[in-house]
Amino acid sequence: MKQNKAKQLSKFTIGYIGLGKMGLNMACNMAENGHTVIANNRSPDPIKKAVKHGAQAAYNTKELFEKIKENLKRKKQTKKIIWIMLPAGDITENKIKEITPFLKRGDILIDGSNSIYKDAIRRSKNLYKKGINFVDVGVSGGPRGARHGACMMVGGSKNIFNYLKPLFTSLCVSYGVEHFNGPGAGHYVKMVHNGIEYGIMESLAEGFEILKKSRFDLNLMKVSRVYNHGSIIESKLMTTLHKAFHKHGNSLVDVPGRAGQGGSAAGGKVKAEADWTLDEAKVLKVHYHAIGGAVIERAESREKPSYRGKIINAVRNQFGGHSLKTAKDSVKKKKLKNKKSKKQK
């Protein structure tokens, strides 16, 4: 159940950068919980959507900080707070470099991306030299969680967490936010979370492939439903699998068999949390059979499409909104579009 006690919680002015499927929902969630949200994004359409839910528009970095300054004058809040919700890697890195000159001592920069924890440690050190507070936040729950109540794993200092706790609490389900002391700790906990997720999803995929190929004519939607009511393996992932069978049928005919990885669509791969979890397990000399096997299986499905790959894609589409279109689909669509365009000419 979501802790939605807006009147009892402190309200903040937030400069929010990045309105993708997670970011837009989070910005709307913030605004509807009474926080002042100045929303910024590379393309304008998501900004307009955020405005409909109570956010203020900022179409460039200069406007973003001007509006933050205007709003802070009317409030007791003295620290500028910027929340970045962009893809991990160069995009987040470049955005931090761009906005750092607009920040001063005491201000707070929150990174809600799935960045590797080592980046968070480095960024925190660099910003600390300028007196700027850095907070890494791992966010789980997918687009629906971002909109209606997420789970957050927060790193950084305890003092800054305590200051921001009313903000995090307003965005999360009950008991859905925890602090882990130290720069990078939040992203580290989220990294391992996603590694575990890979192992569980692979187990679901293998189990249901066995069920499908068995001597019995099993309705897998019914199997997933009964598994999800009172059984030991009842879970959110089982819920999403049940929804996938309900939508696509037993054979998942219209779902590609090449499993996606990281934040990519079906058939695509981005080295991300599961891979980083394996790297960490090797350093710590910890067994990683389940997670490692899950990563290998996804890679094999991209070479030889499988029913297991279909299950993984179907589940990822349900909980994370990951596209079921592969790179090949996009190329075909582009060729078809070009062909039609030439005919019209």
MOQUI-V211895 format. One record per residue. N is the residue number from 1. RES is the residue in three letters. OMEGA is omega in degrees with one decimal (NA if undefined). Layout:
N,RES,OMEGA
N,RES,OMEGA
This chain:
1,MET,-176.2
2,LYS,175.2
3,GLN,-175.3
4,ASN,-178.6
5,LYS,-171.3
6,ALA,-176.0
7,LYS,-176.6
8,GLN,-174.3
9,LEU,176.9
10,SER,179.2
11,LYS,-176.1
12,PHE,167.1
13,THR,-174.5
14,ILE,167.9
15,GLY,-171.7
16,TYR,-175.8
17,ILE,177.4
18,GLY,-175.9
19,LEU,172.9
20,GLY,-175.8
21,LYS,174.5
22,MET,-173.9
23,GLY,-179.9
24,LEU,179.5
25,ASN,179.0
26,MET,179.3
27,ALA,177.5
28,CYS,177.7
29,ASN,179.4
30,MET,-176.5
31,ALA,-177.9
32,GLU,174.8
33,ASN,172.2
34,GLY,177.1
35,HIS,175.6
36,THR,-175.1
37,VAL,172.5
38,ILE,-169.0
39,ALA,-179.5
40,ASN,179.6
41,ASN,-179.1
42,ARG,177.8
43,SER,-171.6
44,PRO,-173.3
45,ASP,178.0
46,PRO,177.2
47,ILE,179.8
48,LYS,178.1
49,LYS,179.2
50,ALA,179.3
51,VAL,179.2
52,LYS,-179.8
53,HIS,172.5
54,GLY,179.5
55,ALA,172.3
56,GLN,-176.2
57,ALA,171.3
58,ALA,-172.5
59,TYR,173.4
60,ASN,-175.2
61,THR,-179.8
62,LYS,179.3
63,GLU,178.7
64,LEU,-176.2
65,PHE,174.8
66,GLU,-179.3
67,LYS,175.4
68,ILE,-179.7
69,LYS,179.4
70,GLU,-178.1
71,ASN,-179.3
72,LEU,178.2
73,LYS,-177.0
74,ARG,-177.5
75,LYS,177.3
76,LYS,-178.8
77,GLN,-178.7
78,THR,-177.4
79,LYS,169.9
80,LYS,178.5
81,ILE,177.6
82,ILE,176.8
83,TRP,177.9
84,ILE,179.1
85,MET,-175.9
86,LEU,175.2
87,PRO,179.8
88,ALA,176.2
89,GLY,-173.2
90,ASP,-177.6
91,ILE,177.8
92,THR,-178.9
93,GLU,-178.3
94,ASN,179.0
95,LYS,177.8
96,ILE,177.8
97,LYS,-178.5
98,GLU,-173.4
99,ILE,-177.9
100,THR,178.9
101,PRO,180.0
102,PHE,-176.9
103,LEU,178.9
104,LYS,-179.4
105,ARG,178.6
106,GLY,179.5
107,ASP,-174.3
108,ILE,175.2
109,LEU,-179.5
110,ILE,176.3
111,ASP,-179.4
112,GLY,179.8
113,SER,175.2
114,ASN,-179.7
115,SER,174.2
116,ILE,-172.8
117,TYR,179.9
118,LYS,175.5
119,ASP,179.5
120,ALA,179.2
121,ILE,-179.2
122,ARG,-179.7
123,ARG,179.8
124,SER,179.7
125,LYS,-178.9
126,ASN,-179.1
127,LEU,179.3
128,TYR,178.5
129,LYS,179.5
130,LYS,-179.5
131,GLY,-178.3
132,ILE,-179.5
133,ASN,179.1
134,PHE,179.9
135,VAL,176.3
136,ASP,-177.6
137,VAL,171.8
138,GLY,-176.4
139,VAL,177.5
140,SER,178.5
141,GLY,178.6
142,GLY,-179.2
143,PRO,179.5
144,ARG,178.1
145,GLY,178.3
146,ALA,-177.0
147,ARG,-169.7
148,HIS,180.0
149,GLY,-173.6
150,ALA,170.6
151,CYS,-176.1
152,MET,176.6
153,MET,-168.0
154,VAL,175.4
155,GLY,-179.9
156,GLY,-175.2
157,SER,179.7
158,LYS,-178.4
159,ASN,180.0
160,ILE,176.3
161,PHE,-179.7
162,ASN,178.4
163,TYR,-176.1
164,LEU,-173.8
165,LYS,177.7
166,PRO,177.1
167,LEU,-178.9
168,PHE,-177.8
169,THR,-179.0
170,SER,-176.3
171,LEU,-172.0
172,CYS,171.3
173,VAL,178.0
174,SER,-178.2
175,TYR,-176.1
176,GLY,175.8
177,VAL,177.4
178,GLU,176.4
179,HIS,176.3
180,PHE,-167.0
181,ASN,174.5
182,GLY,177.2
183,PRO,178.5
184,GLY,-175.4
185,ALA,178.9
186,GLY,179.4
187,HIS,177.9
188,TYR,179.8
189,VAL,178.6
190,LYS,178.0
191,MET,-179.2
192,VAL,174.8
193,HIS,-178.5
194,ASN,174.0
195,GLY,177.3
196,ILE,178.4
197,GLU,179.0
198,TYR,-178.0
199,GLY,-179.5
200,ILE,-179.2
201,MET,178.0
202,GLU,177.6
203,SER,176.0
204,LEU,-177.8
205,ALA,-179.6
206,GLU,-178.6
207,GLY,-177.8
208,PHE,172.7
209,GLU,175.6
210,ILE,179.7
211,LEU,-177.6
212,LYS,-176.3
213,LYS,-176.8
214,SER,-179.9
215,ARG,-177.1
216,PHE,177.0
217,ASP,-171.6
218,LEU,172.8
219,ASN,-172.7
220,LEU,174.7
221,MET,177.5
222,LYS,178.4
223,VAL,-178.8
224,SER,179.2
225,ARG,-178.4
226,VAL,174.7
227,TYR,-172.2
228,ASN,178.5
229,HIS,174.7
230,GLY,-179.3
231,SER,179.7
232,ILE,-177.6
233,ILE,173.1
234,GLU,-176.2
235,SER,175.6
236,LYS,-179.9
237,LEU,176.3
238,MET,177.3
239,THR,-179.3
240,THR,177.9
241,LEU,177.6
242,HIS,178.6
243,LYS,179.7
244,ALA,177.8
245,PHE,179.3
246,HIS,-177.6
247,LYS,-170.3
248,HIS,-178.9
249,GLY,-176.6
250,ASN,-173.1
251,SER,-178.8
252,LEU,-171.5
253,VAL,-174.5
254,ASP,177.7
255,VAL,179.9
256,PRO,-179.5
257,GLY,176.4
258,ARG,-173.1
259,ALA,174.9
260,GLY,-179.5
261,GLN,-175.9
262,GLY,179.7
263,GLY,-173.3
264,SER,177.7
265,ALA,179.0
266,ALA,177.5
267,GLY,-178.7
268,GLY,-178.9
269,LYS,170.5
270,VAL,177.3
271,LYS,-174.6
272,ALA,-165.4
273,GLU,-178.5
274,ALA,178.3
275,ASP,179.7
276,TRP,177.1
277,THR,177.3
278,LEU,177.9
279,ASP,-179.3
280,GLU,179.2
281,ALA,178.7
282,LYS,178.9
283,VAL,-177.2
284,LEU,-179.0
285,LYS,178.4
286,VAL,178.2
287,HIS,-178.6
288,TYR,-175.1
289,HIS,-175.4
290,ALA,-177.9
291,ILE,179.1
292,GLY,178.9
293,GLY,180.0
294,ALA,179.1
295,VAL,179.0
296,ILE,-179.0
297,GLU,178.6
298,ARG,179.4
299,ALA,179.8
300,GLU,180.0
301,SER,178.4
302,ARG,174.3
303,GLU,179.4
304,LYS,-178.3
305,PRO,-174.9
306,SER,175.7
307,TYR,176.1
308,ARG,177.1
309,GLY,177.1
310,LYS,-179.4
311,ILE,-179.9
312,ILE,178.4
313,ASN,-178.7
314,ALA,179.9
315,VAL,179.6
316,ARG,178.1
317,ASN,-177.8
318,GLN,-174.4
319,PHE,-175.0
320,GLY,-179.2
321,GLY,179.3
322,HIS,-174.7
323,SER,175.2
324,LEU,176.5
325,LYS,178.0
326,THR,177.4
327,ALA,179.0
328,LYS,177.5
329,ASP,-178.9
330,SER,178.7
331,VAL,178.7
332,LYS,-179.3
333,LYS,-179.8
334,LYS,179.0
335,LYS,179.8
336,LEU,179.1
337,LYS,178.8
338,ASN,-179.6
339,LYS,179.2
340,LYS,-179.1
341,SER,179.0
342,LYS,179.7
343,LYS,-179.3
344,GLN,178.4
345,LYS,NA
